[in-house]
Amino acid sequence: MDENIAFIFIGTNKYIDFFPQYYNSVMEKFTPGIKKHIFAFSDDPAHLAFEQEGVTPLYAEHKDWPYITLKRFEFIMKAKDELKEFSDVIFMDADMVVDATIPDEFLNAYKYYFGVHHPGQYMYGPVCEFETDPKSTACVTKSINDTQYRQGCFWGGKNPHILEMIEKLRDNVDKDLENEIIAAWHDESHLNRFFTDNEDKVVTLKAGFAYPEMWKMPMEKYIVHKDKNMTEFPRFRGGSDN
């Protein structure tokens, strides 16, 4: 299969307004020599912003917090058949913008999955909360003292591994909800459980790939996170509060 990337954008309610800058930055700066296509999930799929080359608009019902972020794996699986046609599938939060050109060689950096080191943990240490409730499918049972916490705003991987991961996480979220359990940090908690269970298959990118807009970190900005809530301390959140 030739290299081609499916990007996942989820923007309901006001978050649909982020799409133009999201689209332009992805198409111009993220692996410029690689073919890309954006699957744009929204409660207004007929929005004029989606009338761009390389965009497939799809319907996603707006849900109250935290369900709008918790159910993202379910949204993505609605396009499972289409996503199988891509070599790589990447999720990036609606309120993120590619700031520096990311070379085509980025796709050679991982064989299975990638995540991004949470800027909060990078800057402030153990402020990010793994799920520890054994009744949750997101519970991390291994020692977390030296475990990198990955933010839920930017992750991806190669097919078919990435779609298998998304399907598993969708099912795990559903199991928790059936048992009236919501993981500490929602989809991000489930993602971190999967990554800690598959540590040998995950490449963790520097926090500069999720650089909070108002912060100053001693590293290059590759992708800027424009969510204002990212400036809060000590509680950090990874998903998009649509």
Residue pairs with C-beta under 8 A, 6 or more apart in sequence:
1 87
1 159
2 35
2 87
3 34
3 35
3 87
3 88
3 104
3 107
4 34
4 35
4 36
4 37
4 85
4 86
4 87
4 88
5 30
5 31
5 34
5 35
5 36
5 37
5 86
5 87
5 88
5 89
5 90
5 107
6 36
6 37
6 38
6 39
6 82
6 83
6 85
6 86
6 88
6 89
6 90
7 26
7 30
7 36
7 37
7 38
7 39
7 90
7 91
7 92
8 38
8 39
8 41
8 76
8 89
8 90
8 91
8 92
9 19
9 22
9 38
9 39
9 40
9 41
9 92
9 94
10 41
10 42
10 60
10 72
10 75
10 94
10 240
10 242
11 17
11 18
11 19
11 22
11 40
11 41
11 42
11 94
11 240
11 242
12 41
12 42
12 43
12 44
12 60
12 61
12 62
12 63
12 68
12 242
13 43
13 62
13 242
14 242
15 94
15 95
15 240
15 242
16 42
16 43
16 44
16 47
16 49
16 94
17 49
18 94
18 95
18 226
19 40
19 47
19 49
19 50
19 94
20 49
21 97
22 38
22 92
22 94
22 96
22 97
23 38
23 49
23 52
23 55
25 97
25 98
25 99
26 36
26 38
26 92
26 98
27 36
27 54
28 98
29 98
29 99
29 100
29 101
29 102
30 36
30 98
30 102
30 106
31 102
31 103
31 104
31 106
31 107
32 101
32 104
33 104
34 104
34 107
36 54
37 54
37 55
37 56
37 86
38 52
38 54
38 55
38 56
39 56
39 58
39 76
39 79
39 82
39 83
40 50
40 55
40 56
40 57
40 58
41 58
41 59
41 60
41 75
41 76
41 78
42 50
42 57
42 58
42 59
42 60
43 59
43 60
43 61
43 62
45 57
45 58
45 59
46 57
47 57
50 57
56 79
56 82
58 75
58 78
58 79
60 75
60 78
62 68
62 242
63 71
63 242
65 241
65 242
66 182
66 186
66 239
68 240
68 241
68 242
69 152
69 186
69 187
69 188
69 239
69 240
69 241
69 242
70 173
70 177
70 182
70 183
70 186
70 187
70 239
71 173
72 91
72 187
72 239
73 166
73 167
73 169
73 170
73 173
73 187
73 190
74 170
74 173
74 174
76 83
76 91
76 166
76 170
77 166
77 167
77 170
80 163
80 167
83 89
83 159
83 163
84 159
84 160
84 163
86 159
87 107
87 158
87 159
88 107
88 156
88 157
88 158
88 159
88 162
89 156
89 157
89 159
89 162
89 163
89 166
90 154
90 155
90 156
91 154
91 155
91 156
92 153
92 154
92 223
93 153
93 154
93 225
93 227
93 239
93 240
94 240
94 242
95 225
95 226
95 227
95 240
96 153
96 154
96 210
96 223
96 224
96 225
96 226
97 223
97 224
97 226
98 222
98 223
99 211
99 221
99 222
99 223
99 224
100 220
100 221
100 222
102 222
102 223
109 203
110 157
110 158
110 202
110 203
111 158
111 201
112 157
112 158
112 161
112 162
112 198
112 201
112 202
113 155
113 156
113 157
113 158
113 161
113 162
113 165
113 195
113 198
113 201
113 202
113 203
114 155
114 156
114 157
114 202
114 203
114 204
114 205
115 150
115 151
115 154
115 155
115 191
115 195
115 202
115 203
115 204
115 205
116 150
116 151
116 153
116 154
116 155
116 204
116 205
116 206
116 207
116 209
116 210
117 148
117 149
117 150
117 151
117 204
117 205
117 206
117 207
117 210
118 128
118 148
118 149
118 150
118 151
118 207
118 210
118 236
118 238
119 151
119 207
119 210
119 211
119 212
119 215
119 217
119 225
119 230
119 236
120 127
120 128
120 149
120 233
120 234
120 236
121 127
121 128
121 148
121 149
122 207
122 217
123 207
123 215
123 217
124 233
124 234
126 145
127 233
127 234
127 235
127 236
128 149
128 185
128 236
129 184
129 185
130 140
130 144
130 147
130 149
130 184
130 189
130 192
130 193
130 196
131 138
131 139
131 140
131 183
131 184
131 185
131 189
131 192
131 193
132 139
132 140
132 184
133 139
133 181
133 183
133 184
134 141
135 179
135 181
136 176
136 181
136 183
136 189
137 172
137 173
137 175
137 176
137 190
137 193
138 172
138 176
138 183
138 184
138 189
138 190
138 192
138 193
139 193
140 147
140 192
140 193
140 196
142 196
144 196
147 196
148 204
149 192
150 188
150 191
150 192
150 195
150 202
150 204
151 188
151 210
151 236
151 238
152 185
152 186
152 187
152 188
152 191
152 238
152 239
153 210
153 225
153 238
153 239
153 240
154 205
154 209
154 210
154 223
155 191
156 162
157 165
161 201
165 194
168 194
169 187
169 190
169 191
169 194
172 190
172 193
173 187
173 190
176 182
176 183
183 189
183 190
185 192
185 237
185 238
185 239
186 239
187 238
187 239
188 237
188 238
188 239
195 202
206 219
206 222
207 217
207 219
208 217
208 219
208 220
208 221
208 222
208 223
209 222
209 223
210 223
210 225
211 217
211 219
211 221
211 222
211 223
211 224
211 225
212 224
212 225
212 227
212 230
212 231
213 224
213 225
213 226
213 227
213 228
213 230
213 231
214 228
214 230
214 231
215 230
215 231
227 240
227 241
229 237
229 241
230 236
230 237
